[in-house]
Each structure stands twice: as structure tokens, then as C-alpha cells.
Amino acid sequence: MNKLKIGVIGAGAAGYFAAIHAAGSQTEVFLLEKTSKTLAKVKISGGGRCNVTHNALEVSKLSKNYPRGEKFLKKVFRHFSVKDTIDWFESRGVKLKVESDGRMFPVSDSSQSIIDALEKEAEKLKVAVLKSFNVHKISISKGMFEVSDGKRELIFDRLIICSGGNPKKEGFNYIQQLGHAIVPPIPSLFTFNTPQEPLRKLMGISVPNAHVRLESTKLSYEGPLLITHWGVSGPAVLKLSAFGAQWLYEHEYQTNAHIRWNASHSESDIEKHLINFKIQHPKKKISKNPLFDLPSRLWEHLTQTAEIEENLLWQDISKKYFNRLVQNLFCYIVAVKGKTTFKEEFVTAGGVDISEVNPETMESRIIKGLFFAGEVLNIDGITGGFNFQAAWSTGYLAGSNVNHPK
Ligand SMILES: Cc1cc2nc3c(=O)[nH]c(=O)nc-3n(C[C@H](O)[C@H](O)[C@H](O)COP(=O)(O)OP(=O)(O)OC[C@H]3O[C@@H](n4cnc5c(N)ncnc54)[C@H](O)[C@@H]3O)c2cc1C
């Protein structure tokens, strides 16, 4: 019997996983990569350590970390989830460890361990890797896929597209020509620039649990916040940038962000706490006694911008300055003007419209025998290992289903 010829476009995380799971005695698998290097992003990921997944074992909790694709991935993760990723790598000799924030890395702290495991498995299963094959046209003739890089042409029974994200819509042209809708790419995971904000003089200072909200929206996130030379960063801002990506794009990254410096205190909590402190410590200087676990320089800045005189004692504070301080603690307003790409983990939102893909198999709902996996889809996660988890899960599902009858 003739073997089923399967083409996989893109030798990244999703492409390798798809190719490995498509390989078997009934199939012949070809992995086509446009550059001369395979698994290039895996190599540099997580600062060279590869944040391979996240310790979120419950599917409902895991899927909440995807601003685009949550419902779709809930179905995908039922087939292959975090536990399966851990087992897959550990059974191939790559032990993983969990860090305190839930991110998971190889115990070796080297992305090369992940690369070695994927390459070894692909080699064992006789996946043919064709480098410098830049697919720019796919034609379908009599149910077969003709894939061309301009010079060479290969013909496949089935095709899995794993060509990753692209900041430009034109990068998806060869997929759009097949009849698939492409959601225009927009940036996700970035930090906020606040060029006019005096806060920037406090660069390097962080708070463990701030609440950040975009003005006149319900878009808000909590988490660590870092003050940088350009503005504000840290997980609270990055999450907000990902979930608010579309809104921020439409507003040209010009808005006000409201910061509550300690997310565990409501406005009335803050007021009560300050009144109690005033009663108990009337002779203490306001600017020199930080509250709510805030760093002293930040506290001092908040008192200064409330125009509280440096040596003012708690017993002497007037209602007006008290209210200003509460306002600064509960809702400090920074003017956002632009964004900076988060260099650690850059992803784009947008890509193949997932309403045209079956989440149980990753097969196109438009073209039988065509599959998708990884960041080429309009799916993206926040920072923390979620993007690779989506690549492993969708890659697994596409590869495992590709040889089923059309
Ligand atoms: C610096 C950096 C660090 C990151 N760190 C992490 C991390 O620690 N944890 C995490 O979860 N996520 C991380 N990410 C995100 C993660 O790398 C991606 O989500 C993931 O690589 C997506 O996998 P993929 O296989 O879908 O796409 P890619 O890894 O982008 O692979 C796609 C492949 O397809 C090839 N290709 C594209 N077009 C064609 C074509 N026409 N013909 C042939 N080949 C083609 C590309 O050259 C590429 O090799 C990081 C991203 C960056 C940029």
C-alpha cells in the first residue's frame, strides 16, 4: 500500500510536534522550513531556557490565559494539555521544573534540551526535514496539495500549515489564496510608554500586586508592576496589553491607565487604614512612613504629587490633602502614549480565523485534508509558557488526525 505523503510547513515548535505525531508506518512526513535553521524561536525562548509550558493543570484555568482562542483551546486541551506536555518531554529524558510563578523550564535551564528531544524523535520517526524551502504558493488539484517555493514543487496527500505568526497580513497571502479568512495581525504583549510621567524617575522600582485599568473600559489586570525608563511594565501591564490588544490598537495606544498600587485594598480600605494610622501615629511624618507595603521612594512620590509638604505630620493633614493621597493610592492616573515591544516574548495576535478550523482535529472546515497548528492561527497567550503549550497541543492534534480518511 502506498504511504500517505504529508507535508508540514514550518519547522518551529508546532511544526515539529505535528510532524512527529503524523509520522508512522502508514505515512511519509516532510517538514519544510523556509530558513536554514529549525526551531529558531525555541532556541532563544525564555532567555535561552525555554519556558516550555505553565503549571496550570486544569483546562478551564489554563485556557483563561489566552486573550484570543480561549474557547477554541478549551476543546483542544481536552486532547492534549499541560500534563501531556510534561509526560511527553519527561518520557524522553527531559525533566521539567516549576518556578514559583508557575512557569515550567527544563531542569537543565537550556532550551537545547527541548530541541534535542524534538530532533531526536523526528529523526527516529524518519521525518524528512527540508531546509531553505520557502513555501509561497499552494495549489490544490484533484484533492492533492501542490506546494511550491518558486523553484521546486512537492505534492502531498495532506498538508499541515505551522508557519507561525507574522506582523504583516501579506505574510498570510498564500493561506488567504486558499480561501481562508485572515484576522489582521496586531501586536500583543507590550509595555506602556508614559513619556510625560514623572514616575519614570523611579525606574527599577516594582510593586508585587498592582491593579491596572484602562480608562473608560472594564479592561483591567492585577499582578506585579515595574516602573521602567519608558513607562510601566511587569505582568499586570503585559496581561492588560494582551487582553486589551484590539482596544489599544484602535485607540492608537493613547489612553489613561489607572493604577491602584496595592490591589488587595479597596478605596474604603485605604481610607480606613490611613485614618487608623493617623490616630495611632499623629506625630509621624506622612512622607517618611510608607504604608500598604509600598517602596519608600514610591510612597514619597505619591505624597509629593498629592502636594503634601515633606515634613507634614499625620495630625496636621487637612481633608483636601488626605483625599489627594487616597486618590493617588487608589487611582493614580498615567497618560499612556505609545508602547514598547516586550523583548522577552514577542507574539502577534491575528492569523487564520479559528472559526474556520475544527478544534477537535485542527482540520480546515473549508478544505479537507488541510490542517493548521501553532501561532499561524488567531490564537495567542500571555507570557509564561502559554504560547508553547498552544503550539504543542495544536501540533499534537493536527499530527494525530492528519492520516484519518478525508
Ligand atoms: C524571543 C522570544 C521568546 C519567546 N519565549 C517564549 C517562552 O519562553 N515560552 C512561550 O510559551 N513562548 C515564547 N515565545 C513565543 C513562542 O516562541 C511562539 O509562540 C512559538 O514559537 C510558536 O510556535 P510556531 O511553531 O507556531 O511558530 P514559529 O516558532 O514561529 O515557527 C514557524 C516556522 O515556520 C517557518 N515558516 C514561516 N513561513 C514559512 C513558509 N512560507 N515556508 C516554510 N517555512 C515557513 C518559520 O521560519 C519558522 O521556523 C517567545 C517568542 C520570542 C520571539
Ligand as a Chemical Component Dictionary entry (heavy atoms), coordinates in Angstrom:
data_LIG
# 
_chem_comp.id                   LIG 
_chem_comp.type                 NON-POLYMER 
_chem_comp.pdbx_formal_charge   0 
_chem_comp.three_letter_code    LIG 
# 
loop_
_chem_comp_atom.comp_id 
_chem_comp_atom.atom_id 
_chem_comp_atom.alt_atom_id 
_chem_comp_atom.type_symbol 
_chem_comp_atom.charge 
_chem_comp_atom.model_Cartn_x 
_chem_comp_atom.model_Cartn_y 
_chem_comp_atom.model_Cartn_z 
_chem_comp_atom.pdbx_ordinal 
LIG C1  C1  C 0 12.251 35.987 21.841 1  
LIG C2  C2  C 0 11.049 35.114 22.071 2  
LIG C3  C3  C 0 10.964 34.373 23.235 3  
LIG C4  C4  C 0 9.849  33.568 23.479 4  
LIG N1  N1  N 0 9.809  32.837 24.637 5  
LIG C5  C5  C 0 8.734  32.058 24.854 6  
LIG C6  C6  C 0 8.690  31.221 26.021 7  
LIG O1  O1  O 0 9.662  31.134 26.784 8  
LIG N2  N2  N 0 7.554  30.497 26.230 9  
LIG C7  C7  C 0 6.484  30.521 25.364 10 
LIG O2  O2  O 0 5.491  29.836 25.609 11 
LIG N3  N3  N 0 6.526  31.268 24.247 12 
LIG C8  C8  C 0 7.621  32.006 23.965 13 
LIG N4  N4  N 0 7.655  32.754 22.828 14 
LIG C9  C9  C 0 6.563  32.605 21.851 15 
LIG C10 C10 C 0 6.805  31.277 21.094 16 
LIG O3  O3  O 0 8.156  31.259 20.648 17 
LIG C11 C11 C 0 5.865  31.117 19.903 18 
LIG O4  O4  O 0 4.534  31.235 20.342 19 
LIG C12 C12 C 0 6.070  29.751 19.269 20 
LIG O5  O5  O 0 7.402  29.654 18.786 21 
LIG C13 C13 C 0 5.092  29.493 18.139 22 
LIG O6  O6  O 0 5.449  28.281 17.514 23 
LIG P1  P1  P 0 5.087  28.015 15.994 24 
LIG O7  O7  O 0 5.728  26.712 15.660 25 
LIG O8  O8  O 0 3.652  28.182 15.786 26 
LIG O9  O9  O 0 5.791  29.193 15.197 27 
LIG P2  P2  P 0 7.323  29.522 14.998 28 
LIG O10 O10 O 0 8.137  29.086 16.156 29 
LIG O11 O11 O 0 7.381  30.942 14.598 30 
LIG O12 O12 O 0 7.742  28.599 13.780 31 
LIG C14 C14 C 0 7.258  28.816 12.467 32 
LIG C15 C15 C 0 8.307  28.318 11.486 33 
LIG O13 O13 O 0 7.761  28.386 10.171 34 
LIG C16 C16 C 0 8.717  28.891 9.290  35 
LIG N5  N5  N 0 7.997  29.468 8.132  36 
LIG C17 C17 C 0 7.262  30.600 8.106  37 
LIG N6  N6  N 0 6.745  30.791 6.881  38 
LIG C18 C18 C 0 7.158  29.758 6.120  39 
LIG C19 C19 C 0 6.967  29.398 4.749  40 
LIG N7  N7  N 0 6.244  30.168 3.942  41 
LIG N8  N8  N 0 7.548  28.274 4.284  42 
LIG C20 C20 C 0 8.296  27.481 5.107  43 
LIG N9  N9  N 0 8.521  27.771 6.414  44 
LIG C21 C21 C 0 7.951  28.893 6.918  45 
LIG C22 C22 C 0 9.477  29.905 10.138 46 
LIG O14 O14 O 0 10.748 30.177 9.574  47 
LIG C23 C23 C 0 9.544  29.185 11.471 48 
LIG O15 O15 O 0 10.680 28.365 11.576 49 
LIG C24 C24 C 0 8.781  33.539 22.552 50 
LIG C25 C25 C 0 8.877  34.283 21.372 51 
LIG C26 C26 C 0 10.003 35.047 21.130 52 
LIG C27 C27 C 0 10.087 35.819 19.848 53 
# 
loop_
_chem_comp_bond.comp_id 
_chem_comp_bond.atom_id_1 
_chem_comp_bond.atom_id_2 
_chem_comp_bond.value_order 
_chem_comp_bond.pdbx_ordinal 
LIG C1  C2  SING 1  
LIG C2  C3  SING 2  
LIG C2  C26 DOUB 3  
LIG C3  C4  DOUB 4  
LIG C4  N1  SING 5  
LIG C4  C24 SING 6  
LIG N1  C5  DOUB 7  
LIG C5  C6  SING 8  
LIG C5  C8  SING 9  
LIG C6  O1  DOUB 10 
LIG C6  N2  SING 11 
LIG N2  C7  SING 12 
LIG C7  O2  DOUB 13 
LIG C7  N3  SING 14 
LIG N3  C8  DOUB 15 
LIG C8  N4  SING 16 
LIG N4  C9  SING 17 
LIG N4  C24 SING 18 
LIG C9  C10 SING 19 
LIG C10 O3  SING 20 
LIG C10 C11 SING 21 
LIG C11 O4  SING 22 
LIG C11 C12 SING 23 
LIG C12 O5  SING 24 
LIG C12 C13 SING 25 
LIG C13 O6  SING 26 
LIG O6  P1  SING 27 
LIG P1  O7  DOUB 28 
LIG P1  O8  SING 29 
LIG P1  O9  SING 30 
LIG O9  P2  SING 31 
LIG P2  O10 DOUB 32 
LIG P2  O11 SING 33 
LIG P2  O12 SING 34 
LIG O12 C14 SING 35 
LIG C14 C15 SING 36 
LIG C15 O13 SING 37 
LIG C15 C23 SING 38 
LIG O13 C16 SING 39 
LIG C16 N5  SING 40 
LIG C16 C22 SING 41 
LIG N5  C17 SING 42 
LIG N5  C21 SING 43 
LIG C17 N6  DOUB 44 
LIG N6  C18 SING 45 
LIG C18 C19 SING 46 
LIG C18 C21 DOUB 47 
LIG C19 N7  SING 48 
LIG C19 N8  DOUB 49 
LIG N8  C20 SING 50 
LIG C20 N9  DOUB 51 
LIG N9  C21 SING 52 
LIG C22 O14 SING 53 
LIG C22 C23 SING 54 
LIG C23 O15 SING 55 
LIG C24 C25 DOUB 56 
LIG C25 C26 SING 57 
LIG C26 C27 SING 58 
# 
